[in-house]
Amino acid sequence: MKTSSRDQGNVRIVAVEGDVDLSSSGDLRKFLFEALRGVRRLVINLGGIHYLDSSGIATLIEVLKESQKTKTEFALFAMSPAVHEVFRLTHVIKIFQVYETEEQAVGGAGA
Amino acid sequence: MHSSESRSRSGVRFKAEWRLPSDPIFLSVVRAAMERLCAALGWNESEARSITLAVDEALTNVIRHAYHKRADGVIELVCEEKEGVLEFLVSDTGDAPDLSKICARAKESQAAGGMGTHIIRDVMDTADYQRTGMANRLVMTKRLRPSVEGK
């Protein structure tokens, strides 16, 4: 798994690539908790994820809850059909703001 | 070809056995094999992904709950084509699962844990947890798709 981030104004855009499973979800959690700091909005590009399991979903739920505590907006975008299927199987898609494109996710329009 | 017969043209039914350390770095190895096996047995891409995810969740649960993330445990996985189904047997000698926690999470819950057993139940046709002596066994089955020839 690889992670990277860049800031656009007070929005942080994080890209996650590769496999997110038990061997990598702890690292992702740490990275995303750090990424929540000092910005108004954190958006995650899921388009590079090849595989996601329930430990990855659990990590995203934990980050969502932390974002609510710190009053940081949190959104996901570019979900592939394979990743969307895991969200469907875990019944948690409704709790996230999900967008198709980075532009939509950064702007937060039409959530 | 009848659906209870082998998917392969040889008539020989598929069986594979893995013996893995309880180290999550090996999960991707099993996933790669599982996706290709499911494709070879006639499931489509989406079905193959779901079956692979369910097997991966079963192995992950063993690593997390039976071996408490220790990497020196042993997990055995047997995939065997039987009468009309592909059977997955996952066994370990770690701590016994708490059966009261299996699928205990409300499906619409926002809790961060307990999703793996729901995935297994939703994807597989059967999932049976057993404790025999010091060994845990999870037997899952998935009905094989009728072959193109049988339609």
Interface residues (C-beta under 8 A of the other chain):
Chain A: D19 D21 L22 S23 Y51 D53 S54 S55 I57 A58 T59 I61 E62 K65 P81 A82 E85 V86 L89 T90 H91 V92 I95
Chain B: P24 I25 L27 S28 R31 S46 R49 S50 L53 D56 E57 T60 I63 R64 K107 E108 Q110 A111 A112 G113 M115 G116 H118 I119 D122 V123
